[in-house]
Amino acid sequence: MRIDLNAYMDKEDDGLSGSISVSRDDVGDLTAIAQAVKDWLLGMGFDYVDDVGFSKDDGTMVWGENL
């Protein structure tokens, strides 16, 4: 699977103008999705994000690889 994440920033609302896009090919699990979301958030300026996780319906958590 391929995922594409896009964000568009507005100078008035966000303090800067521009966009950030993150694309990943061969995404096959939640760990890879979480890592892509983390990279996307960092690209938007959320530099305090250390990791992203998902809570599954069985109560377990899946985290991105903290590279």
PDBQT receptor file of N, H, CA, C and O in Angstrom, charges set to zero:
ATOM      1  N   MET A   1       0.849  -1.172   0.000  1.00  0.00    +0.000 N 
ATOM      2  CA  MET A   1       0.000   0.000   0.000  1.00  0.00    +0.000 C 
ATOM      3  C   MET A   1       0.895   1.236   0.000  1.00  0.00    +0.000 C 
ATOM      4  O   MET A   1       2.011   1.214   0.519  1.00  0.00    +0.000 OA
ATOM      5  N   ARG A   2       0.396   2.285  -0.577  1.00  0.00    +0.000 N 
ATOM      6  H   ARG A   2      -0.511   2.303  -0.999  1.00  0.00    +0.000 HD
ATOM      7  CA  ARG A   2       1.075   3.584  -0.562  1.00  0.00    +0.000 C 
ATOM      8  C   ARG A   2       0.215   4.553   0.240  1.00  0.00    +0.000 C 
ATOM      9  O   ARG A   2      -1.008   4.576   0.102  1.00  0.00    +0.000 OA
ATOM     10  N   ILE A   3       0.869   5.350   1.076  1.00  0.00    +0.000 N 
ATOM     11  H   ILE A   3       1.863   5.331   1.188  1.00  0.00    +0.000 HD
ATOM     12  CA  ILE A   3       0.149   6.405   1.783  1.00  0.00    +0.000 C 
ATOM     13  C   ILE A   3       0.780   7.747   1.426  1.00  0.00    +0.000 C 
ATOM     14  O   ILE A   3       1.991   7.856   1.231  1.00  0.00    +0.000 OA
ATOM     15  N   ASP A   4      -0.071   8.758   1.347  1.00  0.00    +0.000 N 
ATOM     16  H   ASP A   4      -1.054   8.669   1.505  1.00  0.00    +0.000 HD
ATOM     17  CA  ASP A   4       0.352  10.137   1.083  1.00  0.00    +0.000 C 
ATOM     18  C   ASP A   4      -0.287  11.028   2.138  1.00  0.00    +0.000 C 
ATOM     19  O   ASP A   4      -1.505  11.010   2.316  1.00  0.00    +0.000 OA
ATOM     20  N   LEU A   5       0.526  11.799   2.832  1.00  0.00    +0.000 N 
ATOM     21  H   LEU A   5       1.515  11.814   2.687  1.00  0.00    +0.000 HD
ATOM     22  CA  LEU A   5       0.053  12.737   3.843  1.00  0.00    +0.000 C 
ATOM     23  C   LEU A   5       0.438  14.139   3.392  1.00  0.00    +0.000 C 
ATOM     24  O   LEU A   5       1.596  14.387   3.058  1.00  0.00    +0.000 OA
ATOM     25  N   ASN A   6      -0.517  15.049   3.380  1.00  0.00    +0.000 N 
ATOM     26  H   ASN A   6      -1.458  14.847   3.652  1.00  0.00    +0.000 HD
ATOM     27  CA  ASN A   6      -0.279  16.420   2.926  1.00  0.00    +0.000 C 
ATOM     28  C   ASN A   6      -0.831  17.409   3.948  1.00  0.00    +0.000 C 
ATOM     29  O   ASN A   6      -1.891  17.189   4.533  1.00  0.00    +0.000 OA
ATOM     30  N   ALA A   7      -0.108  18.484   4.149  1.00  0.00    +0.000 N 
ATOM     31  H   ALA A   7       0.754  18.663   3.674  1.00  0.00    +0.000 HD
ATOM     32  CA  ALA A   7      -0.576  19.580   4.998  1.00  0.00    +0.000 C 
ATOM     33  C   ALA A   7      -0.226  20.892   4.307  1.00  0.00    +0.000 C 
ATOM     34  O   ALA A   7       0.826  21.016   3.680  1.00  0.00    +0.000 OA
ATOM     35  N   TYR A   8      -1.110  21.854   4.429  1.00  0.00    +0.000 N 
ATOM     36  H   TYR A   8      -1.964  21.753   4.939  1.00  0.00    +0.000 HD
ATOM     37  CA  TYR A   8      -0.912  23.166   3.832  1.00  0.00    +0.000 C 
ATOM     38  C   TYR A   8      -0.984  24.210   4.936  1.00  0.00    +0.000 C 
ATOM     39  O   TYR A   8      -1.966  24.282   5.675  1.00  0.00    +0.000 OA
ATOM     40  N   MET A   9       0.061  25.016   5.040  1.00  0.00    +0.000 N 
ATOM     41  H   MET A   9       0.859  24.958   4.439  1.00  0.00    +0.000 HD
ATOM     42  CA  MET A   9       0.126  26.019   6.085  1.00  0.00    +0.000 C 
ATOM     43  C   MET A   9      -0.179  27.400   5.510  1.00  0.00    +0.000 C 
ATOM     44  O   MET A   9       0.178  27.711   4.373  1.00  0.00    +0.000 OA
ATOM     45  N   ASP A  10      -0.838  28.209   6.312  1.00  0.00    +0.000 N 
ATOM     46  H   ASP A  10      -1.127  27.956   7.235  1.00  0.00    +0.000 HD
ATOM     47  CA  ASP A  10      -1.194  29.571   5.947  1.00  0.00    +0.000 C 
ATOM     48  C   ASP A  10      -0.450  30.528   6.871  1.00  0.00    +0.000 C 
ATOM     49  O   ASP A  10      -0.448  30.339   8.088  1.00  0.00    +0.000 OA
ATOM     50  N   LYS A  11       0.169  31.535   6.314  1.00  0.00    +0.000 N 
ATOM     51  H   LYS A  11       0.167  31.689   5.326  1.00  0.00    +0.000 HD
ATOM     52  CA  LYS A  11       0.980  32.486   7.091  1.00  0.00    +0.000 C 
ATOM     53  C   LYS A  11       0.190  33.080   8.254  1.00  0.00    +0.000 C 
ATOM     54  O   LYS A  11       0.696  33.162   9.373  1.00  0.00    +0.000 OA
ATOM     55  N   GLU A  12      -1.027  33.487   7.995  1.00  0.00    +0.000 N 
ATOM     56  H   GLU A  12      -1.438  33.421   7.086  1.00  0.00    +0.000 HD
ATOM     57  CA  GLU A  12      -1.835  34.144   9.026  1.00  0.00    +0.000 C 
ATOM     58  C   GLU A  12      -2.179  33.195  10.174  1.00  0.00    +0.000 C 
ATOM     59  O   GLU A  12      -2.128  33.587  11.339  1.00  0.00    +0.000 OA
ATOM     60  N   ASP A  13      -2.525  31.968   9.854  1.00  0.00    +0.000 N 
ATOM     61  H   ASP A  13      -2.566  31.650   8.907  1.00  0.00    +0.000 HD
ATOM     62  CA  ASP A  13      -2.941  31.008  10.881  1.00  0.00    +0.000 C 
ATOM     63  C   ASP A  13      -1.781  30.239  11.503  1.00  0.00    +0.000 C 
ATOM     64  O   ASP A  13      -1.807  29.927  12.694  1.00  0.00    +0.000 OA
ATOM     65  N   ASP A  14      -0.767  29.934  10.702  1.00  0.00    +0.000 N 
ATOM     66  H   ASP A  14      -0.746  30.188   9.735  1.00  0.00    +0.000 HD
ATOM     67  CA  ASP A  14       0.285  29.024  11.144  1.00  0.00    +0.000 C 
ATOM     68  C   ASP A  14       1.650  29.680  11.340  1.00  0.00    +0.000 C 
ATOM     69  O   ASP A  14       2.560  29.054  11.882  1.00  0.00    +0.000 OA
ATOM     70  N   GLY A  15       1.801  30.910  10.915  1.00  0.00    +0.000 N 
ATOM     71  H   GLY A  15       1.061  31.419  10.474  1.00  0.00    +0.000 HD
ATOM     72  CA  GLY A  15       3.078  31.592  11.057  1.00  0.00    +0.000 C 
ATOM     73  C   GLY A  15       4.015  31.400   9.878  1.00  0.00    +0.000 C 
ATOM     74  O   GLY A  15       5.064  32.040   9.807  1.00  0.00    +0.000 OA
ATOM     75  N   LEU A  16       3.651  30.536   8.964  1.00  0.00    +0.000 N 
ATOM     76  H   LEU A  16       2.799  30.016   9.022  1.00  0.00    +0.000 HD
ATOM     77  CA  LEU A  16       4.449  30.338   7.756  1.00  0.00    +0.000 C 
ATOM     78  C   LEU A  16       3.548  29.858   6.639  1.00  0.00    +0.000 C 
ATOM     79  O   LEU A  16       2.466  29.321   6.874  1.00  0.00    +0.000 OA
ATOM     80  N   SER A  17       4.010  30.061   5.429  1.00  0.00    +0.000 N 
ATOM     81  H   SER A  17       4.889  30.498   5.238  1.00  0.00    +0.000 HD
ATOM     82  CA  SER A  17       3.269  29.607   4.255  1.00  0.00    +0.000 C 
ATOM     83  C   SER A  17       4.018  28.439   3.636  1.00  0.00    +0.000 C 
ATOM     84  O   SER A  17       5.249  28.415   3.621  1.00  0.00    +0.000 OA
ATOM     85  N   GLY A  18       3.285  27.496   3.138  1.00  0.00    +0.000 N 
ATOM     86  H   GLY A  18       2.285  27.515   3.151  1.00  0.00    +0.000 HD
ATOM     87  CA  GLY A  18       3.923  26.379   2.464  1.00  0.00    +0.000 C 
ATOM     88  C   GLY A  18       3.153  25.091   2.662  1.00  0.00    +0.000 C 
ATOM     89  O   GLY A  18       2.009  25.083   3.116  1.00  0.00    +0.000 OA
ATOM     90  N   SER A  19       3.807  24.019   2.311  1.00  0.00    +0.000 N 
ATOM     91  H   SER A  19       4.736  24.026   1.942  1.00  0.00    +0.000 HD
ATOM     92  CA  SER A  19       3.167  22.713   2.450  1.00  0.00    +0.000 C 
ATOM     93  C   SER A  19       4.222  21.668   2.783  1.00  0.00    +0.000 C 
ATOM     94  O   SER A  19       5.416  21.865   2.558  1.00  0.00    +0.000 OA
ATOM     95  N   ILE A  20       3.757  20.571   3.315  1.00  0.00    +0.000 N 
ATOM     96  H   ILE A  20       2.787  20.410   3.498  1.00  0.00    +0.000 HD
ATOM     97  CA  ILE A  20       4.608  19.426   3.608  1.00  0.00    +0.000 C 
ATOM     98  C   ILE A  20       3.880  18.179   3.118  1.00  0.00    +0.000 C 
ATOM     99  O   ILE A  20       2.688  18.004   3.369  1.00  0.00    +0.000 OA
ATOM    100  N   SER A  21       4.593  17.339   2.434  1.00  0.00    +0.000 N 
ATOM    101  H   SER A  21       5.562  17.482   2.230  1.00  0.00    +0.000 HD
ATOM    102  CA  SER A  21       4.035  16.080   1.944  1.00  0.00    +0.000 C 
ATOM    103  C   SER A  21       4.980  14.950   2.325  1.00  0.00    +0.000 C 
ATOM    104  O   SER A  21       6.198  15.065   2.192  1.00  0.00    +0.000 OA
ATOM    105  N   VAL A  22       4.401  13.866   2.796  1.00  0.00    +0.000 N 
ATOM    106  H   VAL A  22       3.411  13.772   2.904  1.00  0.00    +0.000 HD
ATOM    107  CA  VAL A  22       5.158  12.656   3.108  1.00  0.00    +0.000 C 
ATOM    108  C   VAL A  22       4.467  11.515   2.380  1.00  0.00    +0.000 C 
ATOM    109  O   VAL A  22       3.257  11.331   2.507  1.00  0.00    +0.000 OA
ATOM    110  N   SER A  23       5.232  10.755   1.622  1.00  0.00    +0.000 N 
ATOM    111  H   SER A  23       6.216  10.905   1.519  1.00  0.00    +0.000 HD
ATOM    112  CA  SER A  23       4.714   9.585   0.909  1.00  0.00    +0.000 C 
ATOM    113  C   SER A  23       5.536   8.373   1.307  1.00  0.00    +0.000 C 
ATOM    114  O   SER A  23       6.752   8.460   1.478  1.00  0.00    +0.000 OA
ATOM    115  N   ARG A  24       4.866   7.255   1.452  1.00  0.00    +0.000 N 
ATOM    116  H   ARG A  24       3.878   7.185   1.314  1.00  0.00    +0.000 HD
ATOM    117  CA  ARG A  24       5.551   6.002   1.746  1.00  0.00    +0.000 C 
ATOM    118  C   ARG A  24       4.967   4.912   0.854  1.00  0.00    +0.000 C 
ATOM    119  O   ARG A  24       3.750   4.782   0.723  1.00  0.00    +0.000 OA
ATOM    120  N   ASP A  25       5.844   4.146   0.253  1.00  0.00    +0.000 N 
ATOM    121  H   ASP A  25       6.833   4.252   0.359  1.00  0.00    +0.000 HD
ATOM    122  CA  ASP A  25       5.445   2.975  -0.535  1.00  0.00    +0.000 C 
ATOM    123  C   ASP A  25       5.654   1.726   0.302  1.00  0.00    +0.000 C 
ATOM    124  O   ASP A  25       6.387   1.744   1.291  1.00  0.00    +0.000 OA
ATOM    125  N   ASP A  26       5.014   0.657  -0.096  1.00  0.00    +0.000 N 
ATOM    126  H   ASP A  26       4.419   0.642  -0.900  1.00  0.00    +0.000 HD
ATOM    127  CA  ASP A  26       5.165  -0.646   0.554  1.00  0.00    +0.000 C 
ATOM    128  C   ASP A  26       4.851  -0.599   2.047  1.00  0.00    +0.000 C 
ATOM    129  O   ASP A  26       5.536  -1.233   2.849  1.00  0.00    +0.000 OA
ATOM    130  N   VAL A  27       3.827   0.144   2.414  1.00  0.00    +0.000 N 
ATOM    131  H   VAL A  27       3.271   0.659   1.762  1.00  0.00    +0.000 HD
ATOM    132  CA  VAL A  27       3.390   0.206   3.809  1.00  0.00    +0.000 C 
ATOM    133  C   VAL A  27       2.508  -1.007   4.070  1.00  0.00    +0.000 C 
ATOM    134  O   VAL A  27       1.474  -1.188   3.427  1.00  0.00    +0.000 OA
ATOM    135  N   GLY A  28       2.926  -1.828   5.012  1.00  0.00    +0.000 N 
ATOM    136  H   GLY A  28       3.766  -1.681   5.535  1.00  0.00    +0.000 HD
ATOM    137  CA  GLY A  28       2.174  -3.047   5.266  1.00  0.00    +0.000 C 
ATOM    138  C   GLY A  28       1.756  -3.252   6.704  1.00  0.00    +0.000 C 
ATOM    139  O   GLY A  28       1.099  -4.244   7.021  1.00  0.00    +0.000 OA
ATOM    140  N   ASP A  29       2.130  -2.319   7.594  1.00  0.00    +0.000 N 
ATOM    141  H   ASP A  29       2.664  -1.514   7.336  1.00  0.00    +0.000 HD
ATOM    142  CA  ASP A  29       1.742  -2.500   8.993  1.00  0.00    +0.000 C 
ATOM    143  C   ASP A  29       1.597  -1.142   9.683  1.00  0.00    +0.000 C 
ATOM    144  O   ASP A  29       1.977  -0.104   9.141  1.00  0.00    +0.000 OA
ATOM    145  N   LEU A  30       1.040  -1.182  10.886  1.00  0.00    +0.000 N 
ATOM    146  H   LEU A  30       0.731  -2.025  11.326  1.00  0.00    +0.000 HD
ATOM    147  CA  LEU A  30       0.799   0.049  11.633  1.00  0.00    +0.000 C 
ATOM    148  C   LEU A  30       2.093   0.744  12.055  1.00  0.00    +0.000 C 
ATOM    149  O   LEU A  30       2.124   1.969  12.179  1.00  0.00    +0.000 OA
ATOM    150  N   THR A  31       3.150  -0.020  12.273  1.00  0.00    +0.000 N 
ATOM    151  H   THR A  31       3.124  -1.014  12.172  1.00  0.00    +0.000 HD
ATOM    152  CA  THR A  31       4.427   0.590  12.642  1.00  0.00    +0.000 C 
ATOM    153  C   THR A  31       4.902   1.534  11.543  1.00  0.00    +0.000 C 
ATOM    154  O   THR A  31       5.337   2.649  11.831  1.00  0.00    +0.000 OA
ATOM    155  N   ALA A  32       4.825   1.103  10.306  1.00  0.00    +0.000 N 
ATOM    156  H   ALA A  32       4.472   0.197  10.072  1.00  0.00    +0.000 HD
ATOM    157  CA  ALA A  32       5.252   1.943   9.182  1.00  0.00    +0.000 C 
ATOM    158  C   ALA A  32       4.354   3.170   9.036  1.00  0.00    +0.000 C 
ATOM    159  O   ALA A  32       4.837   4.256   8.716  1.00  0.00    +0.000 OA
ATOM    160  N   ILE A  33       3.059   3.003   9.267  1.00  0.00    +0.000 N 
ATOM    161  H   ILE A  33       2.667   2.121   9.527  1.00  0.00    +0.000 HD
ATOM    162  CA  ILE A  33       2.140   4.149   9.195  1.00  0.00    +0.000 C 
ATOM    163  C   ILE A  33       2.454   5.141  10.311  1.00  0.00    +0.000 C 
ATOM    164  O   ILE A  33       2.482   6.349  10.075  1.00  0.00    +0.000 OA
ATOM    165  N   ALA A  34       2.691   4.644  11.517  1.00  0.00    +0.000 N 
ATOM    166  H   ALA A  34       2.668   3.663  11.708  1.00  0.00    +0.000 HD
ATOM    167  CA  ALA A  34       3.004   5.523  12.641  1.00  0.00    +0.000 C 
ATOM    168  C   ALA A  34       4.287   6.301  12.380  1.00  0.00    +0.000 C 
ATOM    169  O   ALA A  34       4.362   7.485  12.708  1.00  0.00    +0.000 OA
ATOM    170  N   GLN A  35       5.294   5.661  11.797  1.00  0.00    +0.000 N 
ATOM    171  H   GLN A  35       5.233   4.699  11.531  1.00  0.00    +0.000 HD
ATOM    172  CA  GLN A  35       6.549   6.358  11.503  1.00  0.00    +0.000 C 
ATOM    173  C   GLN A  35       6.323   7.448  10.463  1.00  0.00    +0.000 C 
ATOM    174  O   GLN A  35       6.890   8.534  10.578  1.00  0.00    +0.000 OA
ATOM    175  N   ALA A  36       5.505   7.177   9.453  1.00  0.00    +0.000 N 
ATOM    176  H   ALA A  36       5.043   6.294   9.360  1.00  0.00    +0.000 HD
ATOM    177  CA  ALA A  36       5.209   8.180   8.432  1.00  0.00    +0.000 C 
ATOM    178  C   ALA A  36       4.464   9.375   9.039  1.00  0.00    +0.000 C 
ATOM    179  O   ALA A  36       4.747  10.524   8.702  1.00  0.00    +0.000 OA
ATOM    180  N   VAL A  37       3.518   9.096   9.929  1.00  0.00    +0.000 N 
ATOM    181  H   VAL A  37       3.288   8.162  10.203  1.00  0.00    +0.000 HD
ATOM    182  CA  VAL A  37       2.779  10.184  10.583  1.00  0.00    +0.000 C 
ATOM    183  C   VAL A  37       3.731  11.013  11.443  1.00  0.00    +0.000 C 
ATOM    184  O   VAL A  37       3.629  12.240  11.473  1.00  0.00    +0.000 OA
ATOM    185  N   LYS A  38       4.652  10.354  12.141  1.00  0.00    +0.000 N 
ATOM    186  H   LYS A  38       4.735   9.357  12.117  1.00  0.00    +0.000 HD
ATOM    187  CA  LYS A  38       5.640  11.089  12.940  1.00  0.00    +0.000 C 
ATOM    188  C   LYS A  38       6.470  12.006  12.048  1.00  0.00    +0.000 C 
ATOM    189  O   LYS A  38       6.649  13.181  12.366  1.00  0.00    +0.000 OA
ATOM    190  N   ASP A  39       6.976  11.483  10.941  1.00  0.00    +0.000 N 
ATOM    191  H   ASP A  39       6.831  10.528  10.682  1.00  0.00    +0.000 HD
ATOM    192  CA  ASP A  39       7.778  12.300  10.029  1.00  0.00    +0.000 C 
ATOM    193  C   ASP A  39       6.973  13.480   9.491  1.00  0.00    +0.000 C 
ATOM    194  O   ASP A  39       7.503  14.581   9.343  1.00  0.00    +0.000 OA
ATOM    195  N   TRP A  40       5.716  13.254   9.204  1.00  0.00    +0.000 N 
ATOM    196  H   TRP A  40       5.285  12.360   9.324  1.00  0.00    +0.000 HD
ATOM    197  CA  TRP A  40       4.816  14.295   8.708  1.00  0.00    +0.000 C 
ATOM    198  C   TRP A  40       4.630  15.390   9.763  1.00  0.00    +0.000 C 
ATOM    199  O   TRP A  40       4.713  16.578   9.454  1.00  0.00    +0.000 OA
ATOM    200  N   LEU A  41       4.380  14.980  11.003  1.00  0.00    +0.000 N 
ATOM    201  H   LEU A  41       4.313  14.014  11.254  1.00  0.00    +0.000 HD
ATOM    202  CA  LEU A  41       4.213  15.954  12.087  1.00  0.00    +0.000 C 
ATOM    203  C   LEU A  41       5.487  16.757  12.323  1.00  0.00    +0.000 C 
ATOM    204  O   LEU A  41       5.425  17.967  12.537  1.00  0.00    +0.000 OA
ATOM    205  N   LEU A  42       6.641  16.095  12.287  1.00  0.00    +0.000 N 
ATOM    206  H   LEU A  42       6.692  15.112  12.114  1.00  0.00    +0.000 HD
ATOM    207  CA  LEU A  42       7.905  16.812  12.440  1.00  0.00    +0.000 C 
ATOM    208  C   LEU A  42       8.095  17.823  11.315  1.00  0.00    +0.000 C 
ATOM    209  O   LEU A  42       8.582  18.929  11.550  1.00  0.00    +0.000 OA
ATOM    210  N   GLY A  43       7.718  17.452  10.106  1.00  0.00    +0.000 N 
ATOM    211  H   GLY A  43       7.323  16.553   9.915  1.00  0.00    +0.000 HD
ATOM    212  CA  GLY A  43       7.826  18.354   8.968  1.00  0.00    +0.000 C 
ATOM    213  C   GLY A  43       6.935  19.579   9.102  1.00  0.00    +0.000 C 
ATOM    214  O   GLY A  43       7.241  20.634   8.547  1.00  0.00    +0.000 OA
ATOM    215  N   MET A  44       5.832  19.445   9.835  1.00  0.00    +0.000 N 
ATOM    216  H   MET A  44       5.583  18.588  10.286  1.00  0.00    +0.000 HD
ATOM    217  CA  MET A  44       4.932  20.576  10.064  1.00  0.00    +0.000 C 
ATOM    218  C   MET A  44       5.404  21.455  11.213  1.00  0.00    +0.000 C 
ATOM    219  O   MET A  44       4.794  22.485  11.500  1.00  0.00    +0.000 OA
ATOM    220  N   GLY A  45       6.486  21.054  11.871  1.00  0.00    +0.000 N 
ATOM    221  H   GLY A  45       6.982  20.217  11.638  1.00  0.00    +0.000 HD
ATOM    222  CA  GLY A  45       7.018  21.883  12.941  1.00  0.00    +0.000 C 
ATOM    223  C   GLY A  45       6.723  21.395  14.343  1.00  0.00    +0.000 C 
ATOM    224  O   GLY A  45       7.099  22.058  15.309  1.00  0.00    +0.000 OA
ATOM    225  N   PHE A  46       6.067  20.267  14.485  1.00  0.00    +0.000 N 
ATOM    226  H   PHE A  46       5.761  19.728  13.700  1.00  0.00    +0.000 HD
ATOM    227  CA  PHE A  46       5.800  19.707  15.809  1.00  0.00    +0.000 C 
ATOM    228  C   PHE A  46       7.040  18.938  16.267  1.00  0.00    +0.000 C 
ATOM    229  O   PHE A  46       7.022  17.713  16.380  1.00  0.00    +0.000 OA
ATOM    230  N   ASP A  47       8.118  19.686  16.527  1.00  0.00    +0.000 N 
ATOM    231  H   ASP A  47       8.133  20.682  16.435  1.00  0.00    +0.000 HD
ATOM    232  CA  ASP A  47       9.416  19.067  16.781  1.00  0.00    +0.000 C 
ATOM    233  C   ASP A  47       9.519  18.375  18.138  1.00  0.00    +0.000 C 
ATOM    234  O   ASP A  47      10.534  17.740  18.426  1.00  0.00    +0.000 OA
ATOM    235  N   TYR A  48       8.504  18.484  18.963  1.00  0.00    +0.000 N 
ATOM    236  H   TYR A  48       7.680  19.000  18.729  1.00  0.00    +0.000 HD
ATOM    237  CA  TYR A  48       8.486  17.823  20.262  1.00  0.00    +0.000 C 
ATOM    238  C   TYR A  48       7.877  16.420  20.200  1.00  0.00    +0.000 C 
ATOM    239  O   TYR A  48       7.865  15.711  21.207  1.00  0.00    +0.000 OA
ATOM    240  N   VAL A  49       7.375  16.013  19.039  1.00  0.00    +0.000 N 
ATOM    241  H   VAL A  49       7.384  16.588  18.221  1.00  0.00    +0.000 HD
ATOM    242  CA  VAL A  49       6.807  14.672  18.896  1.00  0.00    +0.000 C 
ATOM    243  C   VAL A  49       7.946  13.661  18.879  1.00  0.00    +0.000 C 
ATOM    244  O   VAL A  49       8.858  13.749  18.057  1.00  0.00    +0.000 OA
ATOM    245  N   ASP A  50       7.883  12.701  19.797  1.00  0.00    +0.000 N 
ATOM    246  H   ASP A  50       7.142  12.630  20.465  1.00  0.00    +0.000 HD
ATOM    247  CA  ASP A  50       8.917  11.681  19.898  1.00  0.00    +0.000 C 
ATOM    248  C   ASP A  50       8.509  10.391  19.187  1.00  0.00    +0.000 C 
ATOM    249  O   ASP A  50       9.354   9.706  18.610  1.00  0.00    +0.000 OA
ATOM    250  N   ASP A  51       7.235  10.065  19.225  1.00  0.00    +0.000 N 
ATOM    251  H   ASP A  51       6.549  10.622  19.693  1.00  0.00    +0.000 HD
ATOM    252  CA  ASP A  51       6.748   8.848  18.578  1.00  0.00    +0.000 C 
ATOM    253  C   ASP A  51       5.242   8.969  18.400  1.00  0.00    +0.000 C 
ATOM    254  O   ASP A  51       4.601   9.812  19.028  1.00  0.00    +0.000 OA
ATOM    255  N   VAL A  52       4.684   8.127  17.548  1.00  0.00    +0.000 N 
ATOM    256  H   VAL A  52       5.205   7.443  17.038  1.00  0.00    +0.000 HD
ATOM    257  CA  VAL A  52       3.246   8.073  17.295  1.00  0.00    +0.000 C 
ATOM    258  C   VAL A  52       2.811   6.632  17.487  1.00  0.00    +0.000 C 
ATOM    259  O   VAL A  52       3.495   5.706  17.052  1.00  0.00    +0.000 OA
ATOM    260  N   GLY A  53       1.677   6.447  18.137  1.00  0.00    +0.000 N 
ATOM    261  H   GLY A  53       1.122   7.200  18.490  1.00  0.00    +0.000 HD
ATOM    262  CA  GLY A  53       1.180   5.097  18.359  1.00  0.00    +0.000 C 
ATOM    263  C   GLY A  53      -0.296   4.979  18.055  1.00  0.00    +0.000 C 
ATOM    264  O   GLY A  53      -1.026   5.968  17.987  1.00  0.00    +0.000 OA
ATOM    265  N   PHE A  54      -0.712   3.740  17.876  1.00  0.00    +0.000 N 
ATOM    266  H   PHE A  54      -0.119   2.937  17.932  1.00  0.00    +0.000 HD
ATOM    267  CA  PHE A  54      -2.117   3.422  17.631  1.00  0.00    +0.000 C 
ATOM    268  C   PHE A  54      -2.579   2.407  18.664  1.00  0.00    +0.000 C 
ATOM    269  O   PHE A  54      -1.859   1.458  18.972  1.00  0.00    +0.000 OA
ATOM    270  N   SER A  55      -3.763   2.603  19.191  1.00  0.00    +0.000 N 
ATOM    271  H   SER A  55      -4.348   3.374  18.941  1.00  0.00    +0.000 HD
ATOM    272  CA  SER A  55      -4.368   1.660  20.114  1.00  0.00    +0.000 C 
ATOM    273  C   SER A  55      -5.254   0.705  19.318  1.00  0.00    +0.000 C 
ATOM    274  O   SER A  55      -6.171   1.134  18.617  1.00  0.00    +0.000 OA
ATOM    275  N   LYS A  56      -4.974  -0.585  19.430  1.00  0.00    +0.000 N 
ATOM    276  H   LYS A  56      -4.229  -0.934  19.999  1.00  0.00    +0.000 HD
ATOM    277  CA  LYS A  56      -5.741  -1.588  18.699  1.00  0.00    +0.000 C 
ATOM    278  C   LYS A  56      -6.948  -2.038  19.518  1.00  0.00    +0.000 C 
ATOM    279  O   LYS A  56      -7.005  -1.814  20.728  1.00  0.00    +0.000 OA
ATOM    280  N   ASP A  57      -7.905  -2.669  18.854  1.00  0.00    +0.000 N 
ATOM    281  H   ASP A  57      -7.858  -2.851  17.872  1.00  0.00    +0.000 HD
ATOM    282  CA  ASP A  57      -9.136  -3.071  19.524  1.00  0.00    +0.000 C 
ATOM    283  C   ASP A  57      -8.930  -4.158  20.576  1.00  0.00    +0.000 C 
ATOM    284  O   ASP A  57      -9.832  -4.421  21.370  1.00  0.00    +0.000 OA
ATOM    285  N   ASP A  58      -7.752  -4.795  20.593  1.00  0.00    +0.000 N 
ATOM    286  H   ASP A  58      -7.019  -4.581  19.948  1.00  0.00    +0.000 HD
ATOM    287  CA  ASP A  58      -7.470  -5.790  21.630  1.00  0.00    +0.000 C 
ATOM    288  C   ASP A  58      -6.744  -5.181  22.829  1.00  0.00    +0.000 C 
ATOM    289  O   ASP A  58      -6.336  -5.902  23.740  1.00  0.00    +0.000 OA
ATOM    290  N   GLY A  59      -6.582  -3.853  22.830  1.00  0.00    +0.000 N 
ATOM    291  H   GLY A  59      -6.913  -3.267  22.090  1.00  0.00    +0.000 HD
ATOM    292  CA  GLY A  59      -5.961  -3.164  23.946  1.00  0.00    +0.000 C 
ATOM    293  C   GLY A  59      -4.463  -2.972  23.823  1.00  0.00    +0.000 C 
ATOM    294  O   GLY A  59      -3.865  -2.295  24.660  1.00  0.00    +0.000 OA
ATOM    295  N   THR A  60      -3.841  -3.543  22.812  1.00  0.00    +0.000 N 
ATOM    296  H   THR A  60      -4.327  -4.093  22.133  1.00  0.00    +0.000 HD
ATOM    297  CA  THR A  60      -2.401  -3.366  22.634  1.00  0.00    +0.000 C 
ATOM    298  C   THR A  60      -2.114  -2.064  21.901  1.00  0.00    +0.000 C 
ATOM    299  O   THR A  60      -2.973  -1.502  21.220  1.00  0.00    +0.000 OA
ATOM    300  N   MET A  61      -0.876  -1.604  22.064  1.00  0.00    +0.000 N 
ATOM    301  H   MET A  61      -0.179  -2.060  22.617  1.00  0.00    +0.000 HD
ATOM    302  CA  MET A  61      -0.427  -0.397  21.379  1.00  0.00    +0.000 C 
ATOM    303  C   MET A  61       0.623  -0.785  20.341  1.00  0.00    +0.000 C 
ATOM    304  O   MET A  61       1.444  -1.674  20.566  1.00  0.00    +0.000 OA
ATOM    305  N   VAL A  62       0.579  -0.102  19.209  1.00  0.00    +0.000 N 
ATOM    306  H   VAL A  62      -0.088   0.620  19.027  1.00  0.00    +0.000 HD
ATOM    307  CA  VAL A  62       1.591  -0.257  18.163  1.00  0.00    +0.000 C 
ATOM    308  C   VAL A  62       2.234   1.099  17.964  1.00  0.00    +0.000 C 
ATOM    309  O   VAL A  62       1.544   2.088  17.713  1.00  0.00    +0.000 OA
ATOM    310  N   TRP A  63       3.560   1.153  18.075  1.00  0.00    +0.000 N 
ATOM    311  H   TRP A  63       4.120   0.350  18.279  1.00  0.00    +0.000 HD
ATOM    312  CA  TRP A  63       4.310   2.404  17.972  1.00  0.00    +0.000 C 
ATOM    313  C   TRP A  63       5.138   2.423  16.714  1.00  0.00    +0.000 C 
ATOM    314  O   TRP A  63       5.489   1.376  16.170  1.00  0.00    +0.000 OA
ATOM    315  N   GLY A  64       5.450   3.617  16.253  1.00  0.00    +0.000 N 
ATOM    316  H   GLY A  64       5.165   4.468  16.695  1.00  0.00    +0.000 HD
ATOM    317  CA  GLY A  64       6.384   3.760  15.157  1.00  0.00    +0.000 C 
ATOM    318  C   GLY A  64       7.786   3.416  15.628  1.00  0.00    +0.000 C 
ATOM    319  O   GLY A  64       8.065   3.411  16.827  1.00  0.00    +0.000 OA
ATOM    320  N   GLU A  65       8.643   3.135  14.703  1.00  0.00    +0.000 N 
ATOM    321  H   GLU A  65       8.416   3.139  13.729  1.00  0.00    +0.000 HD
ATOM    322  CA  GLU A  65      10.034   2.877  15.072  1.00  0.00    +0.000 C 
ATOM    323  C   GLU A  65      10.678   4.205  15.381  1.00  0.00    +0.000 C 
ATOM    324  O   GLU A  65      10.724   5.086  14.522  1.00  0.00    +0.000 OA
ATOM    325  N   ASN A  66      11.165   4.364  16.561  1.00  0.00    +0.000 N 
ATOM    326  H   ASN A  66      11.127   3.649  17.259  1.00  0.00    +0.000 HD
ATOM    327  CA  ASN A  66      11.765   5.620  16.993  1.00  0.00    +0.000 C 
ATOM    328  C   ASN A  66      13.176   5.702  16.447  1.00  0.00    +0.000 C 
ATOM    329  O   ASN A  66      14.139   5.384  17.143  1.00  0.00    +0.000 OA
ATOM    330  N   LEU A  67      13.298   6.138  15.175  1.00  0.00    +0.000 N 
ATOM    331  H   LEU A  67      12.515   6.397  14.610  1.00  0.00    +0.000 HD
ATOM    332  CA  LEU A  67      14.597   6.179  14.507  1.00  0.00    +0.000 C 
ATOM    333  C   LEU A  67      15.361   7.427  14.847  1.00  0.00    +0.000 C 
ATOM    334  O   LEU A  67      16.478   7.618  14.365  1.00  0.00    +0.000 OA
TER     335      LEU A  67
